[in-house]
Amino acid sequence: MHETPIRPKLHAIASWAICLLAFIAPAAAQDRPPNILLIVADDMGYTDLGAFGSEIPTPNLDALAYRGMRLTNFHTGQACRATRLMLMSGASVAAANEPNPDSHRGGQLGLDYAALAELLQDAGYATYMAGKWDVGDLPGYAPNARGFDRSFALLRGSAAHFAEPLFGNFAFHEDGAVLRLEDVPEDFYTTDAFTDKMLGYLRSADSEIPWFAYLPYTAPHWPLQLPEEWLDRHAGRYDAGYDALRESRFIRASAVGVIPSGGTLDGFEPVVDPWSELSADEQRRYARAQEIYAGMVEYLDMSVGRVIDYLDESGELDDTVVVFMTDHGASPGEYGVDTGRVRPDRNAPALPPDADNRFENFGRPGSFIDHGRGFGEAATAPFKYQKGDLTEGGLRAAAFIHFPRRVPEDRISDAFITAMDILPTFLEIAGSTHPGAGPYRGGRDINDITGRSAWSHFTDRAEQVHAPTDAFGLTGRDGGALIRGGYKIINTPPPGIDGTRPWRLYNLEDDPGEQRDLADEHADLVAELVAEWEANWR
């Protein structure tokens, strides 16, 4: 059969169209704002990632960190809920919290702040969440009411990782509907469930619409639990104890460049007794708990790898800004390993009475354990103390951003950045801005934000995020803290002790371990910073 004269013309037209589309497509892709993936680890220590000095295998997160910018001066709240309030509001904990005695936490993210997901919806983004919410469990305050198109959420602050109740409740919701134990499979495990749900949301997303995916895992928050086949992956690794781990972590973290200038173990004063003074049984219990903790971190990394593999295979990874952060310093929890030697974590609830913490059940269903303050200190040093404290060990968290199209690779930033800055940063990435104080959805009046966008810094156009006059303050159970221009005041007591102490002053730029009190030398500065804290951050 002979080809009709029209066929070559059609081939020519088709070839021309393909060339035109190839020219237009990159420009169109650049006009569309990138996707945003925010991953939050729960209770993970500063040096628990390989890219921050850990011996725990975390190849997926490490690959992203080394191809992006690691942040060594990123500050959060002292505990889970405080950080999430700042993330979702762009404002201080004191401002964003709406007290309510009927809520699980005694408060929630106030309706006088537009939530991050709401603002990204306004910017044209599809919004998805799978993980821990912790900023509102009453009607009108859950993720589906605060801007998420789809959500699978633990509304409260903690849960068992298996399909079992904790403190008498299960506390998971999907798109606003309460889930019961019988609604989830018998092999339910939180890290798997959050990952599977998020992958389902992303696979069903409209490819023409940018998305915001919020993936706040509950791992490795207590109770430390792992699928059976993962329980012994780190068997024997921590038999040398937490003192040895603290030293080796510091060496590794220094080698990969994430220990701030002035950070040192010289003069570091652990809260816990030396490992050598523990009995053989105490050592066995602590070491086993840390093995399970390490397995949870590795399992989380494997699960993040599943999400990254999907984005890579679907061609979306290059168009996705990935931010990873921990929500505060390492946990000091002594559940299941408590020997009576250690100052208690006053922020932690009592051990459930039905917990099965026999040594042979560690990490399995029914157990309720944590790795103890000593191993928490090992993951936090050279910073002082840990989760629940307003010292740097409680507030300074590991974080990085990955977006090779705009963010320099293998860069380490010591710029001061806070959890409040995430919201305005994401808005700038989305090509949007905060509307400012005034009317908002449903007749609400909203407040303006406190955070500043870090996007210019992340994209190598600005050295700093904050002006020297910008302040960041928090209030704790006893006292408070405020950071401004590299100086920090704090009046909280050591862990496990009640009551405030005289205000202390540290220069974090050369003393991030808060060892040298400068209050007597700079009394006027202390008075000025205290007045600012009392006026704006209580």
N, C-alpha and C positions, 0 to 999 in steps of 0.2 A: 504494500500500500504506500502510495506517495503522500508525503506530508503536504497539507494545504499551505498556501503562502501565508496564512494568518498565524501559523504556529510559531515561526521564528520571531514575529513581532511580539507575540505573547511572552515568549521566553525573554526577550529583551526588556519588556516592560516589567516582568517579574524580577529580573536581575537588578534593574534600576530601583525598584521598590525596596528590595532587600538592602541595597546599599544605603538608601535614604533612611530606612529604619535603623540600620546600624549606626548612622550618624546621629539620629535624633534620640535614640534610647539612652545613651549615657547622659545627655543633657537632661532628659526627663527624670532619670534616676537621681541626678544631683538636685533637681528641684524638689523632689519628694524628701521630706526630712527622714533621717534614719530611724530605725527601730531602736528601742531602749530596753535592755535587760538588766534588772537590778537583782543581784543575788546577795542574800544576807545569811551569814552563819550565826548560830545562836550559842553564845557562851564560849566561843572559840578564842584561844589566847593569841597574843600578838605574834608569837613565833611558831604557831602550829601549822603553817604552810611551808613547803619546801622553799619557795621564793622568799620567805621571811626567816629561814634558818632551821626548819624542822627536818627531822629524820623520817617523819611519816611520809609515805609515798603520796604525793598529790600532783601527778603529772599534768592533769588537765588544767587545773587552776594555775599551776606554775607556767605552763606554756602561754596562757593568756597574760599573766603578770609580766613575764619577760618580754612579751611583744607589746607591752603597754607601759604605763607609768605607775610605779608603786609609790604609795603615799605613806610617809613616815611620821607625819604630824597631823593625822586625821583624828578628830575628837568627837566622841559620842556622849550619850548620857551614861550614868553609872550602872544602869540596869536596863533590862529589855524594853520595858514600856516607855521609859524616858526617851530612849533613842528613837523609838517608833513614832512618838509624838512629834519629835523634831523633824523626822523624815517626811511625815505626811503633811505637816503644817508649814514648814519653813520658818518656824518661830520657836521661841524658848518653851521649855517644859512648863514653866510657871504660867505663861500666857496661853498655851494651847490646851492645857488640861481643863476640862469642865467637870468640876466635882459633882459626884452623884453617888450617894450611899447605896443605891440599889444596884449599881454595876459591880461586876466581879472585882474590879480593881479600885472601887471607890471613886471612879472618874472615867472620862473618855475624851476623845478628840472633839473639842468644842465645835458646834455648828457655826460659830463665828469665825471659823477659818475654812477656806476652801481647801479640800483635800487634794493631794498631788494628782490622784487619778481623775478627779473632777476637772482639774485644770488642763490635764492632757486630753481628756475628752473634748473640752472646749477647743483645743488646738487641732482636733480632727483625728485623734488617735483611738484605735481600739485598745481596750485596757483589760488585762487579765491578771489574776492573782492566784497563787497556790502556796499556802504556807501559814505562818503564824501572824495573826492580826494584832491582838492585844491592845487595841485602842478604842474598844467599844463593843459590848456584847448585848446591848439593849436594842429594841426596834428603832430604826432610823440611824443607827451608828455602825452597823455591820458593813463589810466591804461592798455588798450590792447596793447599799444606800449611800455610799461615799465615792461613787464614780467608777466602780469596776463592772464591766460588761459581763464577765464570767468570774466566778471565784469559788475556790475550794479552800476553806479556811478553818484553822483552829482559832476561835475567837478569844480564848483565854490565854493566860501566860504560860501554861505548861500542860503536857499530856503524856501518857504512856506512848511509846512508839509502836506498840503492838495493838491489836484489837482487844483492848481491855480498859475498863474505866480507871480513872485516877482521881482520888479525892471524891469518889462517888459520881463522877460524870464522865461523859465521852467528849462532848464539847466541840464537835466538828460540824460545819455547816457548808452546804453547797448552794450557791446562788440564793442565799437567804433561807433555805430550807434546812431544818434540823436533821442531822443524820443520827440514826441509832446504831448500836453495835451490830444488829442484824442486817443493816444496810451495807456493810462493808465485808469484803472477803475474809476468810479465816487467816490467810497469809498477809493481811494488811500490815504494812510497815511504813511509817510516816514518810521517810525519805523517798521510798518508791512511789507512794501515793501522790505526793506533791509533784514529783518529776513526771509521772504518767499523766496527771491532770494537765500540767502545763504543756506537755507535748501534744495532748489532744486539742487544747485551745489553739496552739500555734498551727497545727496541721489544718485546722478548719478556718483559719484566718483568711480574710480577703487580701490577696497579694497586692492590691492597689492601695491599701490603706496601711499606714505605719501603725505599729503596735508598741504598747508599753507592757512588759511582762515583769511582774513583781514576784520573786521567788524567795521568800524568807523561810528557809528551812528551820526546823526545830532541832536539828542535830548541830553540835553534840551536847545539847542541853540535857541535864538530868531528867528522868532516870536513864543512866547509860544502858542501852539495850541494842542488840545486834541479831540479825538472822543467824541461825545455828552454824551455818557453814562459814561464817566470818569470825566466829568468836575467838579462834586460836591463831589468827593471822599474825599477831604480834607476840605470841607466847615467848616469854623469857626476855623480851627486849628491854624491859625496865627493871630487871632484878637489881641493878646497881643503885637504883633509887633516885629521888628527886634532886639531891645535891649534885650528883654527877650529871643529871640531865640539864640542870640549870647552867652548869659550866659549858657543856657541849653545845647547848642551844646558843649561848652567848657567842661562842667562837664561830659557829655557823652563820648566825645572823650578822656578825661583824664582817664575815667573808663575803656575804651577798649584799652588803652595803646598807642594811636597814636599821642599824643602831645609830641614833642621832649623835651628833657631835657632843662630846662630854659624857656620853653614856658609858658607865663602867660598873663592874661588880665590886670594885674596891670600895669598901665602906657599906656595901649592901647588907641589910640586916633582915634576914628571914624571920617571919612570924613563927614558923614551925620549928620543932626540935630537929637537931641533926639526924639524918637517916640512920647513922650508926648507933644512935641511942634507942631506936625502936626495937621491939621484940621481933623474933623471926615471924610470928604470926601477923603482927602489924605490917611488917614489910611485905609479906605475901599478899595480904588483902589490898594494900595500896598499889602494889605493882600490877596485880591482876586487873584492878579497876582502870589503871592507866592503859593497859593493853586493850581493853574494850573501848576506852575513849579514843585511842589511836585508830582502832578499826572503824569507829563511827566517822572520824574525819576522812579516812580513806574512802569509805563508802559514799560519803557526801561528794567527794571529788569524782568518783566513778560516775555518780548520778549527774553531776554537772556536765561530765563528758558526754553523756547521752544527749543532753540538750544541745551542746556545742556541735556534736556530730550531725544532728538533724539540721542545724542552721547551716553547716558547711555543705551538706549534701543537697540542701534545697537552694543553695546559692544566696542565702540571706546573711551569712556571717559577716561579709564585708560591708553590709549595710546596717549593721547592728552595733550600737554602743553598748559595751558590756561593762558594768560596774560591779565589783565584788567588795564586800565589807563584812567585818565582824561587828556585832552590835555593842561591844564594850570589852573590858578586860576578861581574863580567864576566870572561870568559876572557882570559888573557894569551898564548894559544897563537900561536906564530910559524910553524906549519906552512905550507910553500909560499911564505912571504914573508920568511923569515929572512934577514937581511942581515949577521948577525954583530955588529951594533951593540948588540943588546938582551940584557939579563940573561935567562938561560934560565928557562923554567918547569920547575923540577926535579921537579914532580909528574907531568909528561906523559911518556907512553911515547915511544920512538924512532919516527921516521917510517918507515912500512912501506917496505921496499926496492923494492916493485913499484909505488909510487905514480906516477901520471902527472900531474905538476904543471907541465906546459907551460902557459904563460899561456893559450893558446887552449882548454885543457881545464879551466880553473878552474870548479869547481861541477858538473862532469859526472861520470859514472861513472868510477871509477878515480882521481879526484883526491883529494888529502888535504890540505886547506888550512884555515887559520883566519885571523882578521882582524888578528892582531898585538896586542902590548901597548899600542901607542899608541891604537888605536881602542877597546880595552878600557878604558883609562884615561879616555877621553872619555865613556864610558857609566857611569863609577864616580865621577868627581869630583863634589863636593869631598872624597870619602872617599879615604883613602890606600890605594894598591895594589889588588890584585884577588884573584880566585880563587886558592886555595892559601895565602893569607896570613891571619893572625889579626887583622890590622888591620880597621878598619871597611869598607874597600873589599872585603875578602874575606867579611865576615860580615853586612853590612847589605843586605837584599834588598827589592825591591819586592813589595808584597802588598796585597790588598784583600779585603773580604768584602761580598757582595751578598745581601740578604734584606730587601727593603723592608717586609715585614710586621712586622719587629721591629728591623731595623738602620737608624738614621737615614741619610737620603740626603745625598750630597755632603758628607760629613764627613771630616776628616783627623785621625788620631790619632797623637800622639807618645808614647803609652804604650809602655814596654819590653815586648816580647813575643818569645818564642822559638819555634823549631820544636818544642820539647818540649811546648809548650802546646796544640798542635793536637789531640792525642789526648784530653786531658781536656775540651777545648772540645766536640769532637764527641760525646763521651759525654754531656755535659750536654744538648746539643741533642737527643740520642736519648732523653733521660729516664732515663739510666743513670748508673752510677758505676763506677769501677774497683774490683774486688773486694779489692784490697790484697794484701799478701804472704800466700802460703799455697798450698794445693793447687789445681791447675787441670787442664785437659784432659789426658787420658792419663796421669795420675799425675805430671804436672810440678809442680814447686814454682816459683812465680813471685815476682818482686820487686814492690814498690810502685813508683809513678812519682814523678818529680821535678817535672814540669810542672804548671802551674796553669790552670784553665779561664779563658778570656777572654770567656766568653759574657755575663757581667754587664757587662763593659766594652763589648762590641759592641752590647748592647741598651740602652746609656745609663743603666745602674743603678750603675756604679762608674767612678771616674775612672782607676784604675790596675788592672793585672792582678797585679803583684807587690808584695810588701812591700819596704821599703827594705833589709831584711836578706837578701832572696833573692839568691843568687849564680848566675852562669852562667859556666862555664869550659870551655876546650878545650885540647887539647894538639896541637901541630903537629910537623912534622918536626924543627924546632929550637925548643925552648921552648914557651911557652904563653901564655894570656891568661885573665883573669877580670874580669867586670863585676859590680859590686854597688852599688846605690844611686846610679847615675849615674857612678861612678868606674870606671876601667878600668886594670888593670895589664897589661903585655905585655913580653916579653923576647926576641921573635923578631928576626932580622936582616932587612935589606932583601931584596927578591927576588934570587935567584940567588947569594946569599952564605951560606956555611955558618956554623954556630956561633951560640950565644946571645949576647945583649947584656945589659947591666945592666937591671934592671927599671925600666920607665918608668911614669909615672902620668899619666892624662889625665882631665879632667872632661868627659865626653861631652855634658853638658847645654849647655855653652857653647863646646865645642871638639870637634865631631864629626869634624873633619879630623885630629885627633891631632897638632897642631902644637906645643903648649906643654906640655912635660914638667914635672910638679909634684912629682916624686919627692923632690927635695931639701927642698921645703917641707913635705912630709907623710910623713916617713920612717916614723913609727909606723904610719900607715895602710897604707903599702906592705908593711911587715912583716906586718901582720895579714892582708892580702889574699893575700900569697904563701903564708902558712901555710895559709889556707883552700884555695887552689889545690892545694898539695902534698898535702893531706889527702883531698880529695874529687874532683878533676877530672883527675888524671893517668892 
